[in-house]
Amino acid sequence: MSKPFLDSNVVLYLLSGDVAKADRAQTVLEAGGFISVQVLNEVTSVCHRKLKMPWQEIDALLMAVKAACEVLPLTLASHEKAVDVAKRFRLSFYDANIVASAMLSGAPLLLSEDMQSGMSIDGLEIRNPFKHSD
């Protein structure tokens, strides 16, 4: 089976006080997948601004994520696809960037807690990895 694309919220649940969600996030990450530079940027921003983590801990988290996942760059093609996705599916531009990168990666599945689980966008299925019914 092809690897999924992971949204930043999946990565951030590694740091959750909710042990079940943290364990699930770790299992998902250990299985590997795709992420984009945007995911790394969002994780870094939340860790630094919201969680007030020291840079040394942020660096360690980012290194672990980059070791587990293939990181895709943001490109003009991903930007243009994100604009199209945002318009057609009325997603926020940040979510549309994640969807666009997932589509360009060739992943059949986007794992995200924030987007509508079960939604399909041009063949890309969105699934919440923390829902027990999935």
N, C-alpha and C positions, 0 to 999 in steps of 0.2 A: 504494500500500500504506500502511496505517496505521502510524504510528510506534510503536516498542516502548517499554515501560517499562523503565528501567534500575535495577538494584540498585546499592547503594553499592560493591560490590566491582568492578564494571565501571569506575566513576569512579576508584577508588583505583589501578587498574592503569595509569592515566596516569603514575603515579609509580614504576612498577616498574622494576627493573634488568633484567628480562626484556624485551628490546627487541621481540620478536615480540608479546608480550602488550600492551606499552605502545602499540605501533603499532596493534594491533587495537582497543584501547580508544579511541584517538584517532579512528580511522575510524568506530567506532560512535557516538561522541559528536558528531562533525562531521555525521553524518546526522540528528541530532536525536532527540528522544523525550520521554518523560515521566519525571519523578522526583517524589518527594514531599519535604516538609520533613524527614521522617525520614531520607531519603537524605542530605540536606544535613547534618543533625545527626550522622549516623554518620561521614560523611567528615570533618567538622570534628573530631570526637572522636579519630579515628584519626590524623589529621594532627598534632594538638596533643599528645596523650598518648603515642602509640606512636612516631610518626616525629619528634617534637620539632621540627616545622617552626616557623619564625617566623610570627607572625600576618600579616605583610605577604604572605608566600607563600601562606598559607591563604586570605587574602582574594582574591588573584589567581586561585587555583584555583576558588574558589566563584563568583567573577564570571564566569569562563569557562564553568563548568557551567550557571549560571543563564542565560547568553546562548544556550547551545546547546539547552537543554531547557525545556519547559513545567513549572513547579513547581506541584504540587498541595498544598493544605493538608491537615493532619490535622484531621479533623472527628469529630463524634459518630458519623456514619454510617460513616466508615472504621474507627473503633474497634469499633463493633458488628459490622461485617463481619469484622474481624480476629479477634474472639473466636469467631465462628462458624467461620471457616476453621481456626483453631488447634484447635478441638474436633474438627471433622470430618476433618481431614487430618493431625492430630497434628504440626503444625509448631510450631517455637518461636514465641512470641508476636511477636518482632521480625520473623521471616520472614513470619508471618501478616499483619502490618501492611503489609509490602511487597506481598504478594499482594493484599490488600484494596484498597490504593491503586491497584495495577495494574488490578484488575477495575473499579473505579469510574472509572478514566480512559477505559475503552473500548478500551484497547490489546489487540490480539490476542495479543501476545507479551511475556513478561517475560524479559529477559536477565539471567542470574545464574550465577555460577560455583558458588555455595554450595548451590543447591537442585538437585533431581534433574532433569537435562536430559531432556526428552521427556515429563515429567509434564504432565498437563492437569488444571486445576482449574476446573470450571464454564465450560469453553470457553477459558480462558486457558492458552496453551502456555508452558511454561518451557523455555528453551533456554540452554545454555552457549555464549556467543559465542567462547570460546577453544578449543573442541573442533574439531578439523579435519574431523570427519565431518558437522558441521552446515552 
